[in-house]
Amino acid sequence: MSSSELSAFLSWFERNGASYDTSAIGFQDFEPSEGGRGAVALRDIPEDHILFTIPRSLTLSTRTSSLPNILGVEEWKRNKLDEGWAGLILCMMWERAQGATSRWAEYLDSLPTSFDTPMFWNDEDLEQLKGTSIVEKLGRQDAERDYKEKVLPTVKSRSDLFPAEMLPTYYTLEQYHIMGSRILSRSFDVERWEEEDSSNEAANTSSGSAMDVDAPEREGIPEVEEEEEDPVDVSMVPMADLLNARFGSENAKLFHEEKELRMVSTKPIKAGEQIWNTYGDLPNAELLRRYGHIDLLPLPDGQVDNPGDVVEIRADLVVSAISREPVSQSAKERIDWYLEEGGDDVLVVESDADLPQAMIMLIRLLLLPDEEWQRATQKRKLPKAKADTQTLEIASGVLENRLSQYPTTIKDDEGLLTEDLPLNKRYAVSVRLGEKRILAAALEKTKRLLAVEATSNGSNKRKRQEGGSSDASKKSKTKTRK
Ligand SMILES: C[S@@+](CC[C@H](N)C(=O)[O-])C[C@H]1O[C@@H](n2cnc3c(N)ncnc32)[C@H](O)[C@@H]1O
């Protein structure tokens, strides 16, 4: 954003009922490694200070744009614009096409039009991400399908709203990707205020609840960390999206009030310091995919990594470690049951390198003798996450198999990082190295436990270790791939 775009944005912000404390917060360019353009404290700011306030009506979402109502509820739903981000993307395209008459004209003009995220990388750079879960999550094909099946038919069927001569400028696939990337790197989830009236009927048709309802936890099923996002909550929040983020550095947070959103300091901030929001202290793979940067911090073990890093292991690696191809009918039934009962198809190893509880349960489930399997289904109870020798052996095979999905070794990557690499490659190598270090640590832990199992040979000591969940396992996060 140029300085003239910034000042146009700031005066638009204030003209439209938003306000910011001009004595406390300013905007400047930081080093690229510090996030580039961001917010700075102009003076010492105490904790709990309101930095800026935005009326809910000035956020841009399918609730606040008038397009869904103008188009009509029926058509909105018929074209599936109430599912996923296609509806918001179309609203953003349409608002932009309205030019100066759009309520968000200056805001939209201030947003970036190019991105460094892997979505826009060439094949050579993407190749460097092999083994990480980024490539399969890019969603380029899904986005293109939504564009072709939801957006284009809508646009072509309503020339009163989308004049044909505007299509090549405002409603192209390229614009679709740009708007999608703006949402990916800048949107917030803004839930409806509990008592709030549903004023934009077309946008409020999604089945999601405005309340933050936790999924019920069934016995034996590990908690599911991620909740389904309700598309009507996904909102562009002017000014809040100017704040950068760094692992563990958050000093300001967005609070959702009935009529407005407030960015409030959560710690004292010294004059000259950057004002950091949080993107959730994400693993590097997710930071890179959504935002195009990574976080690297010196850790107590002397390595430089992101403490929020995780490794995702697809549950089918566990299945193939146990059952021979073709997968037996019984294994298929068990996997279906595990998934129906809320078990997840992706197992997550965190940076502490403990085996995910879900992995141990799944292994044990697949190994259960038939009678016990019948009992488990009757009681709707997964096996305990107790890692015995057989389970540990299989888990270590799964970890080795997962490690082999990366074409390079830890040593190769450490060597590469000493070289002068282009930025995309440096990021990709750092992401895969962080993941491999976690896998290697998990493998080492598992092998240590196997050695203990082998030497203790049924002694009392071993009984004590088997009494509860193995140290190697933990109540794990499981995750649904997006
Ligand atoms: C919500 S925006 C923040 C404002 C942004 N810097 C701008 O100029 O509009 C998120 C983007 O800021 C950049 N960013 C934020 N934090 C960063 C960090 N710690 N290191 C590098 N880039 C960062 C990334 O490009 C990211 O996609």
The ligand as an SDF file (V2000), in Angstrom:
LIG
                    3D

 27 29  0  0  0  0  0  0  0  0999 V2000
   -2.8620   -9.6350    8.2040 C   0  0  0  0  0  0  0  0  0  0  0  0
   -1.6550   -9.1540    7.0870 S   0  0  0  0  0  0  0  0  0  0  0  0
   -0.6910   -8.0480    8.0370 C   0  0  0  0  0  0  0  0  0  0  0  0
   -0.3890   -6.7660    7.3090 C   0  0  0  0  0  0  0  0  0  0  0  0
    0.5540   -6.8780    6.1710 C   0  0  0  0  0  0  0  0  0  0  0  0
    1.9350   -6.8160    6.6070 N   0  0  0  0  0  0  0  0  0  0  0  0
    0.2960   -5.7640    5.1450 C   0  0  0  0  0  0  0  0  0  0  0  0
    1.2410   -5.1300    4.7240 O   0  0  0  0  0  0  0  0  0  0  0  0
   -0.8670   -5.5840    4.7580 O   0  0  0  0  0  0  0  0  0  0  0  0
   -0.7500  -10.6300    6.9750 C   0  0  0  0  0  0  0  0  0  0  0  0
    0.4590  -10.6000    6.0880 C   0  0  0  0  0  0  0  0  0  0  0  0
    1.4950   -9.8650    6.7100 O   0  0  0  0  0  0  0  0  0  0  0  0
    2.7660  -10.5030    6.5290 C   0  0  0  0  0  0  0  0  0  0  0  0
    3.2750  -10.8870    7.8590 N   0  0  0  0  0  0  0  0  0  0  0  0
    2.6170  -10.8470    9.0250 C   0  0  0  0  0  0  0  0  0  0  0  0
    3.4170  -11.2320   10.0350 N   0  0  0  0  0  0  0  0  0  0  0  0
    4.6090  -11.5630    9.5120 C   0  0  0  0  0  0  0  0  0  0  0  0
    5.8570  -12.0400   10.0410 C   0  0  0  0  0  0  0  0  0  0  0  0
    6.0300  -12.2890   11.3380 N   0  0  0  0  0  0  0  0  0  0  0  0
    6.8920  -12.2340    9.1750 N   0  0  0  0  0  0  0  0  0  0  0  0
    6.7590  -12.0070    7.8560 C   0  0  0  0  0  0  0  0  0  0  0  0
    5.5910  -11.5640    7.2830 N   0  0  0  0  0  0  0  0  0  0  0  0
    4.5380  -11.3390    8.1000 C   0  0  0  0  0  0  0  0  0  0  0  0
    2.5070  -11.7040    5.6470 C   0  0  0  0  0  0  0  0  0  0  0  0
    2.7230  -11.3020    4.3040 O   0  0  0  0  0  0  0  0  0  0  0  0
    1.0270  -11.9710    5.8640 C   0  0  0  0  0  0  0  0  0  0  0  0
    0.4180  -12.5970    4.7590 O   0  0  0  0  0  0  0  0  0  0  0  0
  1  2  1  0
  2  3  1  0
  2 10  1  0
  3  4  1  0
  4  5  1  0
  5  6  1  0
  5  7  1  0
  7  8  2  0
  7  9  1  0
 10 11  1  0
 11 12  1  0
 11 26  1  0
 12 13  1  0
 13 14  1  0
 13 24  1  0
 14 15  1  0
 14 23  1  0
 15 16  2  0
 16 17  1  0
 17 18  1  0
 17 23  2  0
 18 19  1  0
 18 20  2  0
 20 21  1  0
 21 22  2  0
 22 23  1  0
 24 25  1  0
 24 26  1  0
 26 27  1  0
M  CHG  2   2   1   9  -1
M  END
$$$$
